[in-house]
Amino acid sequence: MSELQCNDGSFYVKVYGELIEKLEMLRRYIGKPITINSGYRTPSYNKAIGGAKQSQHMEGTAVDIVVKDYTPEEVAHLGKLLGFRGIGLYNTFCHLDVRHDGAYWDNRK
């Protein structure tokens, strides 16, 4: 759970069970550690870092991750195969979430 705590130092963690299940599936499938850059975010922290106003991170349904030796595109592809419904590509990480409706975006520059 500490991996999913807000980066503002608060101890409260809100996390959706399906997110944990799918992250564990991804870890087992890849066979390598997953680095979680961002998990749960408090509304104040999300606002301070310029996160989306309706960010899935505030709902406990999203993570931004990095996997050594995998590109964000490769992580996104695996995430889709394993049932993540929200997938966002960034230059150095991949956003995965379990929102109800699907969403895909590419914020690479």
Backbone atoms as SQL, in Angstrom:
CREATE TABLE atoms (id INTEGER PRIMARY KEY, chain TEXT, resi INTEGER, resn TEXT, atom TEXT, x REAL, y REAL, z REAL);
INSERT INTO atoms VALUES
  (1, 'A', 1, 'MET', 'N', 0.814, -1.194, 0.000),
  (2, 'A', 1, 'MET', 'CA', 0.000, 0.000, 0.000),
  (3, 'A', 1, 'MET', 'C', 0.860, 1.263, 0.000),
  (4, 'A', 2, 'SER', 'N', 2.051, 1.168, 0.578),
  (5, 'A', 2, 'SER', 'CA', 2.897, 2.366, 0.624),
  (6, 'A', 2, 'SER', 'C', 3.275, 2.841, -0.771),
  (7, 'A', 3, 'GLU', 'N', 3.325, 1.923, -1.739),
  (8, 'A', 3, 'GLU', 'CA', 3.636, 2.311, -3.112),
  (9, 'A', 3, 'GLU', 'C', 2.550, 3.196, -3.708),
  (10, 'A', 4, 'LEU', 'N', 1.350, 3.091, -3.180),
  (11, 'A', 4, 'LEU', 'CA', 0.214, 3.820, -3.727),
  (12, 'A', 4, 'LEU', 'C', -0.115, 5.096, -2.971),
  (13, 'A', 5, 'GLN', 'N', 0.590, 5.382, -1.875),
  (14, 'A', 5, 'GLN', 'CA', 0.327, 6.588, -1.093),
  (15, 'A', 5, 'GLN', 'C', 0.598, 7.838, -1.909),
  (16, 'A', 6, 'CYS', 'N', -0.135, 8.878, -1.583),
  (17, 'A', 6, 'CYS', 'CA', 0.042, 10.163, -2.247),
  (18, 'A', 6, 'CYS', 'C', 1.452, 10.691, -1.993),
  (19, 'A', 7, 'ASN', 'N', 2.027, 11.289, -3.002),
  (20, 'A', 7, 'ASN', 'CA', 3.389, 11.829, -2.884),
  (21, 'A', 7, 'ASN', 'C', 3.472, 13.095, -2.043),
  (22, 'A', 8, 'ASP', 'N', 2.348, 13.519, -1.441),
  (23, 'A', 8, 'ASP', 'CA', 2.383, 14.700, -0.573),
  (24, 'A', 8, 'ASP', 'C', 2.739, 14.342, 0.870),
  (25, 'A', 9, 'GLY', 'N', 2.980, 13.068, 1.136),
  (26, 'A', 9, 'GLY', 'CA', 3.373, 12.648, 2.477),
  (27, 'A', 9, 'GLY', 'C', 2.214, 12.226, 3.366),
  (28, 'A', 10, 'SER', 'N', 0.976, 12.368, 2.895),
  (29, 'A', 10, 'SER', 'CA', -0.159, 11.944, 3.708),
  (30, 'A', 10, 'SER', 'C', -0.198, 10.416, 3.765),
  (31, 'A', 11, 'PHE', 'N', -0.813, 9.899, 4.807),
  (32, 'A', 11, 'PHE', 'CA', -0.833, 8.450, 5.008),
  (33, 'A', 11, 'PHE', 'C', -2.094, 7.789, 4.477),
  (34, 'A', 12, 'TYR', 'N', -3.117, 8.573, 4.212),
  (35, 'A', 12, 'TYR', 'CA', -4.372, 8.023, 3.708),
  (36, 'A', 12, 'TYR', 'C', -4.170, 7.521, 2.283),
  (37, 'A', 13, 'VAL', 'N', -4.689, 6.320, 2.014),
  (38, 'A', 13, 'VAL', 'CA', -4.620, 5.753, 0.666),
  (39, 'A', 13, 'VAL', 'C', -6.009, 5.257, 0.298),
  (40, 'A', 14, 'LYS', 'N', -6.486, 5.724, -0.832),
  (41, 'A', 14, 'LYS', 'CA', -7.742, 5.233, -1.383),
  (42, 'A', 14, 'LYS', 'C', -7.368, 4.402, -2.599),
  (43, 'A', 15, 'VAL', 'N', -7.779, 3.153, -2.633),
  (44, 'A', 15, 'VAL', 'CA', -7.412, 2.295, -3.752),
  (45, 'A', 15, 'VAL', 'C', -8.553, 1.332, -4.068),
  (46, 'A', 16, 'TYR', 'N', -8.826, 1.187, -5.308),
  (47, 'A', 16, 'TYR', 'CA', -9.868, 0.307, -5.808),
  (48, 'A', 16, 'TYR', 'C', -9.280, -1.099, -5.941),
  (49, 'A', 17, 'GLY', 'N', -9.977, -2.096, -5.438),
  (50, 'A', 17, 'GLY', 'CA', -9.476, -3.473, -5.436),
  (51, 'A', 17, 'GLY', 'C', -9.093, -3.992, -6.817),
  (52, 'A', 18, 'GLU', 'N', -9.873, -3.642, -7.828),
  (53, 'A', 18, 'GLU', 'CA', -9.571, -4.112, -9.180),
  (54, 'A', 18, 'GLU', 'C', -8.217, -3.595, -9.662),
  (55, 'A', 19, 'LEU', 'N', -7.843, -2.396, -9.240),
  (56, 'A', 19, 'LEU', 'CA', -6.537, -1.846, -9.628),
  (57, 'A', 19, 'LEU', 'C', -5.416, -2.721, -9.076),
  (58, 'A', 20, 'ILE', 'N', -5.522, -3.097, -7.817),
  (59, 'A', 20, 'ILE', 'CA', -4.509, -3.959, -7.185),
  (60, 'A', 20, 'ILE', 'C', -4.428, -5.301, -7.918),
  (61, 'A', 21, 'GLU', 'N', -5.575, -5.889, -8.200),
  (62, 'A', 21, 'GLU', 'CA', -5.603, -7.185, -8.887),
  (63, 'A', 21, 'GLU', 'C', -4.915, -7.113, -10.247),
  (64, 'A', 22, 'LYS', 'N', -5.219, -6.083, -11.018),
  (65, 'A', 22, 'LYS', 'CA', -4.633, -5.965, -12.356),
  (66, 'A', 22, 'LYS', 'C', -3.141, -5.639, -12.286),
  (67, 'A', 23, 'LEU', 'N', -2.726, -4.841, -11.313),
  (68, 'A', 23, 'LEU', 'CA', -1.286, -4.569, -11.145),
  (69, 'A', 23, 'LEU', 'C', -0.538, -5.847, -10.816),
  (70, 'A', 24, 'GLU', 'N', -1.110, -6.672, -9.956),
  (71, 'A', 24, 'GLU', 'CA', -0.469, -7.946, -9.618),
  (72, 'A', 24, 'GLU', 'C', -0.406, -8.866, -10.828),
  (73, 'A', 25, 'MET', 'N', -1.462, -8.878, -11.643),
  (74, 'A', 25, 'MET', 'CA', -1.448, -9.667, -12.880),
  (75, 'A', 25, 'MET', 'C', -0.319, -9.181, -13.793),
  (76, 'A', 26, 'LEU', 'N', -0.178, -7.864, -13.902),
  (77, 'A', 26, 'LEU', 'CA', 0.875, -7.289, -14.749),
  (78, 'A', 26, 'LEU', 'C', 2.256, -7.656, -14.213),
  (79, 'A', 27, 'ARG', 'N', 2.443, -7.564, -12.906),
  (80, 'A', 27, 'ARG', 'CA', 3.733, -7.935, -12.310),
  (81, 'A', 27, 'ARG', 'C', 4.079, -9.395, -12.589),
  (82, 'A', 28, 'ARG', 'N', 3.114, -10.268, -12.418),
  (83, 'A', 28, 'ARG', 'CA', 3.357, -11.689, -12.684),
  (84, 'A', 28, 'ARG', 'C', 3.645, -11.931, -14.163),
  (85, 'A', 29, 'TYR', 'N', 2.915, -11.277, -15.031),
  (86, 'A', 29, 'TYR', 'CA', 3.089, -11.460, -16.471),
  (87, 'A', 29, 'TYR', 'C', 4.472, -10.994, -16.927),
  (88, 'A', 30, 'ILE', 'N', 4.889, -9.834, -16.442),
  (89, 'A', 30, 'ILE', 'CA', 6.180, -9.266, -16.836),
  (90, 'A', 30, 'ILE', 'C', 7.341, -9.976, -16.145),
  (91, 'A', 31, 'GLY', 'N', 7.139, -10.327, -14.885),
  (92, 'A', 31, 'GLY', 'CA', 8.201, -10.982, -14.127),
  (93, 'A', 31, 'GLY', 'C', 9.293, -10.026, -13.686),
  (94, 'A', 32, 'LYS', 'N', 8.972, -8.747, -13.637),
  (95, 'A', 32, 'LYS', 'CA', 9.922, -7.714, -13.207),
  (96, 'A', 32, 'LYS', 'C', 9.203, -6.756, -12.277),
  (97, 'A', 33, 'PRO', 'N', 9.975, -6.043, -11.452),
  (98, 'A', 33, 'PRO', 'CA', 9.348, -5.039, -10.586),
  (99, 'A', 33, 'PRO', 'C', 8.719, -3.910, -11.409),
  (100, 'A', 34, 'ILE', 'N', 7.641, -3.380, -10.881),
  (101, 'A', 34, 'ILE', 'CA', 6.978, -2.216, -11.452),
  (102, 'A', 34, 'ILE', 'C', 7.212, -1.049, -10.507),
  (103, 'A', 35, 'THR', 'N', 7.676, 0.060, -11.049),
  (104, 'A', 35, 'THR', 'CA', 7.853, 1.267, -10.240),
  (105, 'A', 35, 'THR', 'C', 6.609, 2.131, -10.397),
  (106, 'A', 36, 'ILE', 'N', 5.948, 2.418, -9.282),
  (107, 'A', 36, 'ILE', 'CA', 4.763, 3.271, -9.304),
  (108, 'A', 36, 'ILE', 'C', 5.210, 4.699, -9.004),
  (109, 'A', 37, 'ASN', 'N', 5.128, 5.556, -10.014),
  (110, 'A', 37, 'ASN', 'CA', 5.491, 6.965, -9.834),
  (111, 'A', 37, 'ASN', 'C', 4.391, 7.734, -9.118),
  (112, 'A', 38, 'SER', 'N', 3.160, 7.372, -9.396),
  (113, 'A', 38, 'SER', 'CA', 2.022, 8.059, -8.797),
  (114, 'A', 38, 'SER', 'C', 0.865, 7.091, -8.684),
  (115, 'A', 39, 'GLY', 'N', 0.288, 7.009, -7.495),
  (116, 'A', 39, 'GLY', 'CA', -0.901, 6.198, -7.257),
  (117, 'A', 39, 'GLY', 'C', -2.024, 7.117, -6.839),
  (118, 'A', 40, 'TYR', 'N', -2.505, 6.941, -5.617),
  (119, 'A', 40, 'TYR', 'CA', -3.559, 7.812, -5.099),
  (120, 'A', 40, 'TYR', 'C', -3.034, 9.238, -4.952),
  (121, 'A', 41, 'ARG', 'N', -3.896, 10.198, -5.263),
  (122, 'A', 41, 'ARG', 'CA', -3.578, 11.615, -5.053),
  (123, 'A', 41, 'ARG', 'C', -4.714, 12.278, -4.288),
  (124, 'A', 42, 'THR', 'N', -4.365, 13.029, -3.273),
  (125, 'A', 42, 'THR', 'CA', -5.378, 13.849, -2.612),
  (126, 'A', 42, 'THR', 'C', -5.796, 14.940, -3.592),
  (127, 'A', 43, 'PRO', 'N', -7.013, 15.451, -3.469),
  (128, 'A', 43, 'PRO', 'CA', -7.428, 16.527, -4.375),
  (129, 'A', 43, 'PRO', 'C', -6.481, 17.732, -4.347),
  (130, 'A', 44, 'SER', 'N', -5.975, 18.097, -3.173),
  (131, 'A', 44, 'SER', 'CA', -5.081, 19.255, -3.100),
  (132, 'A', 44, 'SER', 'C', -3.751, 18.974, -3.797),
  (133, 'A', 45, 'TYR', 'N', -3.225, 17.781, -3.660),
  (134, 'A', 45, 'TYR', 'CA', -1.966, 17.445, -4.334),
  (135, 'A', 45, 'TYR', 'C', -2.177, 17.362, -5.844),
  (136, 'A', 46, 'ASN', 'N', -3.281, 16.758, -6.254),
  (137, 'A', 46, 'ASN', 'CA', -3.577, 16.658, -7.679),
  (138, 'A', 46, 'ASN', 'C', -3.641, 18.048, -8.312),
  (139, 'A', 47, 'LYS', 'N', -4.291, 18.980, -7.626),
  (140, 'A', 47, 'LYS', 'CA', -4.390, 20.356, -8.123),
  (141, 'A', 47, 'LYS', 'C', -3.016, 21.018, -8.166),
  (142, 'A', 48, 'ALA', 'N', -2.214, 20.804, -7.129),
  (143, 'A', 48, 'ALA', 'CA', -0.885, 21.430, -7.038),
  (144, 'A', 48, 'ALA', 'C', 0.048, 20.987, -8.159),
  (145, 'A', 49, 'ILE', 'N', -0.110, 19.754, -8.644),
  (146, 'A', 49, 'ILE', 'CA', 0.783, 19.274, -9.705),
  (147, 'A', 49, 'ILE', 'C', 0.172, 19.419, -11.098),
  (148, 'A', 50, 'GLY', 'N', -1.009, 20.034, -11.156),
  (149, 'A', 50, 'GLY', 'CA', -1.643, 20.252, -12.451),
  (150, 'A', 50, 'GLY', 'C', -2.329, 19.031, -13.024),
  (151, 'A', 51, 'GLY', 'N', -2.756, 18.107, -12.154),
  (152, 'A', 51, 'GLY', 'CA', -3.467, 16.913, -12.615),
  (153, 'A', 51, 'GLY', 'C', -4.835, 17.251, -13.163),
  (154, 'A', 52, 'ALA', 'N', -5.402, 16.344, -13.929),
  (155, 'A', 52, 'ALA', 'CA', -6.737, 16.544, -14.504),
  (156, 'A', 52, 'ALA', 'C', -7.758, 16.764, -13.389),
  (157, 'A', 53, 'LYS', 'N', -8.721, 17.633, -13.651),
  (158, 'A', 53, 'LYS', 'CA', -9.729, 17.953, -12.635),
  (159, 'A', 53, 'LYS', 'C', -10.534, 16.735, -12.196),
  (160, 'A', 54, 'GLN', 'N', -10.733, 15.792, -13.082),
  (161, 'A', 54, 'GLN', 'CA', -11.456, 14.563, -12.761),
  (162, 'A', 54, 'GLN', 'C', -10.508, 13.361, -12.745),
  (163, 'A', 55, 'SER', 'N', -9.281, 13.571, -12.289),
  (164, 'A', 55, 'SER', 'CA', -8.241, 12.542, -12.317),
  (165, 'A', 55, 'SER', 'C', -8.673, 11.247, -11.638),
  (166, 'A', 56, 'GLN', 'N', -8.419, 10.146, -12.316),
  (167, 'A', 56, 'GLN', 'CA', -8.684, 8.826, -11.748),
  (168, 'A', 56, 'GLN', 'C', -7.794, 8.565, -10.528),
  (169, 'A', 57, 'HIS', 'N', -6.676, 9.252, -10.420),
  (170, 'A', 57, 'HIS', 'CA', -5.796, 9.096, -9.262),
  (171, 'A', 57, 'HIS', 'C', -6.531, 9.464, -7.968),
  (172, 'A', 58, 'MET', 'N', -7.397, 10.463, -8.019),
  (173, 'A', 58, 'MET', 'CA', -8.132, 10.880, -6.823),
  (174, 'A', 58, 'MET', 'C', -9.196, 9.858, -6.425),
  (175, 'A', 59, 'GLU', 'N', -9.562, 8.989, -7.353),
  (176, 'A', 59, 'GLU', 'CA', -10.551, 7.942, -7.074),
  (177, 'A', 59, 'GLU', 'C', -9.901, 6.645, -6.593),
  (178, 'A', 60, 'GLY', 'N', -8.568, 6.585, -6.668),
  (179, 'A', 60, 'GLY', 'CA', -7.874, 5.358, -6.276),
  (180, 'A', 60, 'GLY', 'C', -7.943, 4.281, -7.334),
  (181, 'A', 61, 'THR', 'N', -8.152, 4.697, -8.591),
  (182, 'A', 61, 'THR', 'CA', -8.300, 3.739, -9.676),
  (183, 'A', 61, 'THR', 'C', -7.166, 3.824, -10.697),
  (184, 'A', 62, 'ALA', 'N', -6.111, 4.590, -10.411),
  (185, 'A', 62, 'ALA', 'CA', -5.080, 4.826, -11.429),
  (186, 'A', 62, 'ALA', 'C', -3.671, 4.794, -10.860),
  (187, 'A', 63, 'VAL', 'N', -2.738, 4.443, -11.743),
  (188, 'A', 63, 'VAL', 'CA', -1.310, 4.505, -11.428),
  (189, 'A', 63, 'VAL', 'C', -0.548, 5.010, -12.652),
  (190, 'A', 64, 'ASP', 'N', 0.566, 5.660, -12.392),
  (191, 'A', 64, 'ASP', 'CA', 1.550, 5.982, -13.426),
  (192, 'A', 64, 'ASP', 'C', 2.747, 5.102, -13.115),
  (193, 'A', 65, 'ILE', 'N', 3.169, 4.303, -14.094),
  (194, 'A', 65, 'ILE', 'CA', 4.204, 3.307, -13.817),
  (195, 'A', 65, 'ILE', 'C', 5.327, 3.310, -14.847),
  (196, 'A', 66, 'VAL', 'N', 6.438, 2.732, -14.416),
  (197, 'A', 66, 'VAL', 'CA', 7.600, 2.490, -15.259),
  (198, 'A', 66, 'VAL', 'C', 8.023, 1.045, -15.008),
  (199, 'A', 67, 'VAL', 'N', 8.399, 0.356, -16.075),
  (200, 'A', 67, 'VAL', 'CA', 8.939, -0.991, -15.957),
  (201, 'A', 67, 'VAL', 'C', 10.278, -1.005, -16.677),
  (202, 'A', 68, 'LYS', 'N', 11.328, -1.352, -15.944),
  (203, 'A', 68, 'LYS', 'CA', 12.670, -1.385, -16.529),
  (204, 'A', 68, 'LYS', 'C', 12.698, -2.291, -17.755),
  (205, 'A', 69, 'ASP', 'N', 13.347, -1.816, -18.803),
  (206, 'A', 69, 'ASP', 'CA', 13.507, -2.537, -20.071),
  (207, 'A', 69, 'ASP', 'C', 12.223, -2.608, -20.900),
  (208, 'A', 70, 'TYR', 'N', 11.174, -1.893, -20.514),
  (209, 'A', 70, 'TYR', 'CA', 9.933, -1.816, -21.288),
  (210, 'A', 70, 'TYR', 'C', 9.658, -0.352, -21.626),
  (211, 'A', 71, 'THR', 'N', 9.265, -0.092, -22.854),
  (212, 'A', 71, 'THR', 'CA', 8.867, 1.267, -23.233),
  (213, 'A', 71, 'THR', 'C', 7.454, 1.535, -22.720),
  (214, 'A', 72, 'PRO', 'N', 7.077, 2.802, -22.607),
  (215, 'A', 72, 'PRO', 'CA', 5.687, 3.087, -22.240),
  (216, 'A', 72, 'PRO', 'C', 4.692, 2.438, -23.208),
  (217, 'A', 73, 'GLU', 'N', 5.025, 2.367, -24.484),
  (218, 'A', 73, 'GLU', 'CA', 4.143, 1.734, -25.467),
  (219, 'A', 73, 'GLU', 'C', 3.963, 0.246, -25.173),
  (220, 'A', 74, 'GLU', 'N', 5.039, -0.428, -24.806),
  (221, 'A', 74, 'GLU', 'CA', 4.959, -1.856, -24.481),
  (222, 'A', 74, 'GLU', 'C', 4.121, -2.083, -23.222),
  (223, 'A', 75, 'VAL', 'N', 4.297, -1.225, -22.233),
  (224, 'A', 75, 'VAL', 'CA', 3.503, -1.335, -21.002),
  (225, 'A', 75, 'VAL', 'C', 2.027, -1.094, -21.317),
  (226, 'A', 76, 'ALA', 'N', 1.747, -0.096, -22.157),
  (227, 'A', 76, 'ALA', 'CA', 0.362, 0.194, -22.542),
  (228, 'A', 76, 'ALA', 'C', -0.267, -1.005, -23.235),
  (229, 'A', 77, 'HIS', 'N', 0.463, -1.631, -24.131),
  (230, 'A', 77, 'HIS', 'CA', -0.052, -2.798, -24.850),
  (231, 'A', 77, 'HIS', 'C', -0.385, -3.926, -23.872),
  (232, 'A', 78, 'LEU', 'N', 0.517, -4.184, -22.942),
  (233, 'A', 78, 'LEU', 'CA', 0.261, -5.233, -21.947),
  (234, 'A', 78, 'LEU', 'C', -0.912, -4.861, -21.051),
  (235, 'A', 79, 'GLY', 'N', -0.983, -3.582, -20.691),
  (236, 'A', 79, 'GLY', 'CA', -2.104, -3.123, -19.876),
  (237, 'A', 79, 'GLY', 'C', -3.435, -3.369, -20.556),
  (238, 'A', 80, 'LYS', 'N', -3.494, -3.097, -21.847),
  (239, 'A', 80, 'LYS', 'CA', -4.731, -3.337, -22.596),
  (240, 'A', 80, 'LYS', 'C', -5.072, -4.825, -22.617),
  (241, 'A', 81, 'LEU', 'N', -4.067, -5.662, -22.838),
  (242, 'A', 81, 'LEU', 'CA', -4.293, -7.114, -22.848),
  (243, 'A', 81, 'LEU', 'C', -4.840, -7.621, -21.514),
  (244, 'A', 82, 'LEU', 'N', -4.402, -6.994, -20.423),
  (245, 'A', 82, 'LEU', 'CA', -4.801, -7.449, -19.089),
  (246, 'A', 82, 'LEU', 'C', -6.063, -6.768, -18.568),
  (247, 'A', 83, 'GLY', 'N', -6.675, -5.911, -19.384),
  (248, 'A', 83, 'GLY', 'CA', -7.974, -5.363, -19.022),
  (249, 'A', 83, 'GLY', 'C', -8.005, -3.990, -18.393),
  (250, 'A', 84, 'PHE', 'N', -6.885, -3.268, -18.378),
  (251, 'A', 84, 'PHE', 'CA', -6.943, -1.874, -17.928),
  (252, 'A', 84, 'PHE', 'C', -7.768, -1.105, -18.952),
  (253, 'A', 85, 'ARG', 'N', -8.624, -0.209, -18.495),
  (254, 'A', 85, 'ARG', 'CA', -9.536, 0.489, -19.404),
  (255, 'A', 85, 'ARG', 'C', -9.117, 1.921, -19.714),
  (256, 'A', 86, 'GLY', 'N', -8.302, 2.521, -18.884),
  (257, 'A', 86, 'GLY', 'CA', -7.754, 3.844, -19.149),
  (258, 'A', 86, 'GLY', 'C', -6.260, 3.704, -19.361),
  (259, 'A', 87, 'ILE', 'N', -5.776, 4.174, -20.519),
  (260, 'A', 87, 'ILE', 'CA', -4.363, 4.020, -20.848),
  (261, 'A', 87, 'ILE', 'C', -3.856, 5.342, -21.424),
  (262, 'A', 88, 'GLY', 'N', -2.818, 5.873, -20.803),
  (263, 'A', 88, 'GLY', 'CA', -2.222, 7.118, -21.273),
  (264, 'A', 88, 'GLY', 'C', -0.731, 6.952, -21.478),
  (265, 'A', 89, 'LEU', 'N', -0.253, 7.409, -22.605),
  (266, 'A', 89, 'LEU', 'CA', 1.178, 7.337, -22.915),
  (267, 'A', 89, 'LEU', 'C', 1.847, 8.676, -22.662),
  (268, 'A', 90, 'TYR', 'N', 2.993, 8.622, -22.010),
  (269, 'A', 90, 'TYR', 'CA', 3.832, 9.790, -21.742),
  (270, 'A', 90, 'TYR', 'C', 5.254, 9.418, -22.145),
  (271, 'A', 91, 'ASN', 'N', 6.137, 10.383, -22.228),
  (272, 'A', 91, 'ASN', 'CA', 7.504, 10.112, -22.682),
  (273, 'A', 91, 'ASN', 'C', 8.230, 9.086, -21.821),
  (274, 'A', 92, 'THR', 'N', 8.033, 9.149, -20.514),
  (275, 'A', 92, 'THR', 'CA', 8.831, 8.304, -19.622),
  (276, 'A', 92, 'THR', 'C', 8.028, 7.312, -18.787),
  (277, 'A', 93, 'PHE', 'N', 6.707, 7.315, -18.921),
  (278, 'A', 93, 'PHE', 'CA', 5.880, 6.406, -18.120),
  (279, 'A', 93, 'PHE', 'C', 4.571, 6.125, -18.833),
  (280, 'A', 94, 'CYS', 'N', 3.828, 5.177, -18.270),
  (281, 'A', 94, 'CYS', 'CA', 2.510, 4.819, -18.783),
  (282, 'A', 94, 'CYS', 'C', 1.495, 4.969, -17.654),
  (283, 'A', 95, 'HIS', 'N', 0.377, 5.585, -17.947),
  (284, 'A', 95, 'HIS', 'CA', -0.748, 5.695, -17.020),
  (285, 'A', 95, 'HIS', 'C', -1.690, 4.523, -17.309),
  (286, 'A', 96, 'LEU', 'N', -2.097, 3.818, -16.262),
  (287, 'A', 96, 'LEU', 'CA', -3.074, 2.734, -16.383),
  (288, 'A', 96, 'LEU', 'C', -4.165, 2.941, -15.340),
  (289, 'A', 97, 'ASP', 'N', -5.415, 2.720, -15.734),
  (290, 'A', 97, 'ASP', 'CA', -6.484, 2.819, -14.737),
  (291, 'A', 97, 'ASP', 'C', -7.617, 1.862, -15.059),
  (292, 'A', 98, 'VAL', 'N', -8.530, 1.754, -14.092),
  (293, 'A', 98, 'VAL', 'CA', -9.650, 0.821, -14.203),
  (294, 'A', 98, 'VAL', 'C', -10.984, 1.565, -14.169),
  (295, 'A', 99, 'ARG', 'N', -11.027, 2.724, -14.789),
  (296, 'A', 99, 'ARG', 'CA', -12.274, 3.496, -14.892),
  (297, 'A', 99, 'ARG', 'C', -13.357, 2.639, -15.545),
  (298, 'A', 100, 'HIS', 'N', -14.594, 3.082, -15.423),
  (299, 'A', 100, 'HIS', 'CA', -15.705, 2.303, -15.978),
  (300, 'A', 100, 'HIS', 'C', -15.712, 2.326, -17.509),
  (301, 'A', 101, 'ASP', 'N', -15.554, 3.502, -18.097),
  (302, 'A', 101, 'ASP', 'CA', -15.538, 3.626, -19.553),
  (303, 'A', 101, 'ASP', 'C', -14.095, 3.716, -20.018),
  (304, 'A', 102, 'GLY', 'N', -13.822, 3.217, -21.189),
  (305, 'A', 102, 'GLY', 'CA', -12.473, 3.240, -21.714),
  (306, 'A', 102, 'GLY', 'C', -12.008, 4.625, -22.136),
  (307, 'A', 103, 'ALA', 'N', -10.690, 4.837, -22.068),
  (308, 'A', 103, 'ALA', 'CA', -10.086, 6.084, -22.520),
  (309, 'A', 103, 'ALA', 'C', -8.647, 5.782, -22.921),
  (310, 'A', 104, 'TYR', 'N', -8.196, 6.465, -23.971),
  (311, 'A', 104, 'TYR', 'CA', -6.810, 6.323, -24.426),
  (312, 'A', 104, 'TYR', 'C', -6.318, 7.694, -24.844),
  (313, 'A', 105, 'TRP', 'N', -5.082, 8.025, -24.442),
  (314, 'A', 105, 'TRP', 'CA', -4.487, 9.272, -24.885),
  (315, 'A', 105, 'TRP', 'C', -2.984, 9.124, -25.012),
  (316, 'A', 106, 'ASP', 'N', -2.416, 9.996, -25.812),
  (317, 'A', 106, 'ASP', 'CA', -0.976, 9.983, -26.061),
  (318, 'A', 106, 'ASP', 'C', -0.447, 11.400, -25.813),
  (319, 'A', 107, 'ASN', 'N', 0.254, 11.576, -24.705),
  (320, 'A', 107, 'ASN', 'CA', 0.815, 12.878, -24.337),
  (321, 'A', 107, 'ASN', 'C', 2.318, 12.948, -24.584),
  (322, 'A', 108, 'ARG', 'N', 2.814, 12.094, -25.446),
  (323, 'A', 108, 'ARG', 'CA', 4.250, 12.144, -25.759),
  (324, 'A', 108, 'ARG', 'C', 4.521, 13.336, -26.652),
  (325, 'A', 109, 'LYS', 'N', 5.726, 13.880, -26.499),
  (326, 'A', 109, 'LYS', 'CA', 6.104, 15.045, -27.316),
  (327, 'A', 109, 'LYS', 'C', 7.288, 14.710, -28.168);
